[in-house]
């Protein structure tokens, strides 16, 4: 009998549970993975932002929409990359206006560090953070 009783699942870790995998395990931050158009988003709010940007792309307000672009923040000795949620190029502006969008629910230490590295390496690039 486990610490929580004979029929309790609390005594087992989620990775040892027969029906739970890394895709449907309980989330540490309470978010739910959402898949739209073949993209897997880290939260429902991020997927909602994608639908908004996709509608703007369809209407012509956006020229280009990239989902999960990889941006290198530090090449060597230890490679650090950041994957913003979206890269958007807006129409109707000369020169073309572009911005990177990051949807954040919880600020982890790694996210704070990457934001500081972004600001140091790319002071001219606009990184818009959408807080949930």
N, C-alpha and C positions, 0 to 999 in steps of 0.2 A: 504494500500500500504506500502510495506516494505521500508527500507532504501535504497535498491538497485533497486527499481522499482517493478512493479506488477508481471512481469514474471521472475524475477531473482531468481535463486536458491541460490545465495550467502547469502541471509538472513536466510537460514536454515542451521543448523548443519548437517553434513553427517549422524549422527545417526538417524535423524528424516526423512531422505530421504527415500521414499518408495522402491527404487531399490538398495540402498547401504546397505551392511551389513559389519561386521567387516572383512570379507574376501575380499571384493572388494572395500573397502573405499580407498581414496587417502592416500598414504604412507607419513609419516612425513619426511623420509630421501630419498625418491625417489626410493626405492627398490621395487621389485615385488616378491611376494611369488611364488615359483616354486615347483611343486610336481613331483618327479621322484621315481619310484619303491616303492611307498607307503610312502616315506619320504617327508616332507614339509620343504623346505629350505627357509631361510629368504631373499635370493637374487638369481639372475641368476648367479652371480659369484660363489656363494657357490655351486650351482648345477653343474656348470662347473668343479669345483674342485672335486666334488663327482664322476663325470664321468671319470676324469683323474685317481683318486685313484682306481676306480672300474676296469679300464683297467689294471692298475698295479697289482691288485689282480688277475685278470684273467691270466696275463702273468707269475705270480709266484714271482714277485718282492716283493710282500706284503703277509705276512702270515695271517694277521687278520686286518679287517677293521670294526670299530664300528662307527656308526653314532649317534650323539648327546648323548654321554655318560654323566652321571651325576657325578660330582666330588664335594665332600663336602669340602668347604674351612674353615668353622667355624661351629662346632657342636652346641655349646651353648654359651651364653644364647639366642642369636638371630641366628638361623640357616642361613648360607649363602652358597649357592651352585652355581657352575658355570657349564654351559653346553657347553663345547667346541664343535665345529662342527664335528670333527673327532678324533678318536684314531687309530693310525696305528702301527702295529708291522711289521718291515721289515725282509725279509728273507736274508740268506747268511751272517749274522753277528754273531759272538760269542763273548760275550753274545748277546742275542737278543736286537736289538735297537728299541726302541719305542718312539713315539712322539705324542703329541696332537696338532691338527691344529685348528686355529681359523681364520676365514675369516672376516675381519673388513672393513667396509666402512666408518663408522663414529664412532669416539671415544667419547662415552658418559662418564659422571662422574662415573656411575656404572661400566662400562667396565674398566675404569682406576683403580678403586678401586679393582675390582676382579683380575686384572692382578697383582697388588701389593701383594694381599693376596696369590695368586698362587706362586709368586716368594719367598715369605716368608715361606710358608708351604712346598713347593716342590722345593727346589733349585736344586735337581738332575734331575727332570723331564724336558724334552724339550717341551716347548710350542712355536710352530712356528706360528707367526701371519702373515697372508697373507693380505696385504693392497690392497684395490681396488682402 
